[in-house]
Amino acid sequence: MAKGFIFDLDGTVYVENQMIEGGKEAIEYLRNGGHKVVFFTNKSISTRHDYVKKLKGLGIEASIDEVINSNYITAKFLKQHMNRSDAVYVIGEDALFEELIHEGIRITEDPNQATYVVLGWDRQFNYQKLNDAYQAWAKNGAVILATNPDRTCPVVDGEIPDCGSIIGAMEGTIGKPIDYIMGKPSKFAADIVIRDVLHLKPEECYIIGDRLETDIRMGNDNGIQTVLVLSGITTKEMVKDSVLKPSYILQSIKDIHQLPLHRSLPITSH
């Protein structure tokens, strides 16, 4: 029976512009076995088309329908929940604006008109943007959502701050958690990927990623089998200290052939 495989990108399939060794072959192995493969990244500073192009440059063919990012999930949520009179104040980069505009989301630069605030990774984040978002919340009771909760993003020589840092600034300002987080590990995101993209049951799918708090949590919370790879930010020592336990641990996706696809006994690769 065909299974569904949801691959994280940064730290899982590649790190910046470097393909994980054996990654291309691992994905070909699954596709040749008749399995469905999609790619799901929380990173909000690139478009889905950018990821299709990047994957192709690394030797992996993917259609736009096989690539999901947190911007896409955010746009879908807003499209389902906003009324005609609602408007969104956005903190983020061009890729986020592009996805929202593509889905017909009404965007405003005036916090006095905003009934929603979207927080994305923004490398030009500043006090004025924080204040605008706060004013929308304080004056209009704006609903605040974020594209993703990632505190950092892995790069070749370490990590850099991601959207989680902007969520922290907002929560520190309003004195309580924001209303919604759209990307991994949200149930809304899991439902879209499983139901609308893969068309499978959760137990027929695997999510493969390098983060316990996003990739593994989304799988564990939604009945999806989880595969932690050690090619990104998480170590085995971190797993031991965490309440979030993956179904399987692999050194990298190069070892994907070790997954017991016809049984359900956990494995560990050293």
URCORPE-V332414 format. One record per pair of residues at least 24 apart in sequence whose C-alpha atoms are under 7 Angstrom apart, sorted by the first residue. I is the first residue (numbers start at 0). J is the second residue. Records with the same first field share a line. If there is no record, write none. Layout:
BEGIN
I=J  J
END
This chain:
BEGIN
1=33  34  35
2=34  35  203  204
3=34  35  36  197  203  204  205
4=35  36  37  204  205  206
5=36  37  38  39  205  206  207
6=37  38  39  206  207  208
7=38  39  40  207  208
8=38  39  40
9=153
10=153  209  230  231
11=208  209  228  230  231  252
14=153  154  155
15=154  155
18=57
20=253
21=253
22=252  253
23=58  59
25=252  253  255
37=65  66
38=65  66  67
39=66  67  68
40=67  68  69
41=68  69  147  182  183
42=68  69
43=68  69  70  94  95  119  120  146
44=92  94  95  120
45=94
46=94
69=146  147  181  182
70=95  98  146
71=98
72=181  182  188
73=146  181
74=98  99  102
78=104
85=114
86=112  113  114  115
87=113  114  115  116  117
88=113  115  116  117  132
89=116  117  118
90=117  118  119  121  128
91=118  119  120  121
92=121
110=134  135
111=135
113=141
114=139  140  141  142
115=141  142  143
116=141  142  143  144
117=143  144  145
118=144  145  146
119=145  146  162
120=161  162
129=169
142=178
143=177  178  179
144=177  178  179  180
145=179  180  181
146=180  181  182
147=180  181  182  183
148=180
153=231  232
183=213  214  217
184=213  214  216  217
185=217
186=221
189=217
209=233
211=243
215=245
216=243
228=252
END
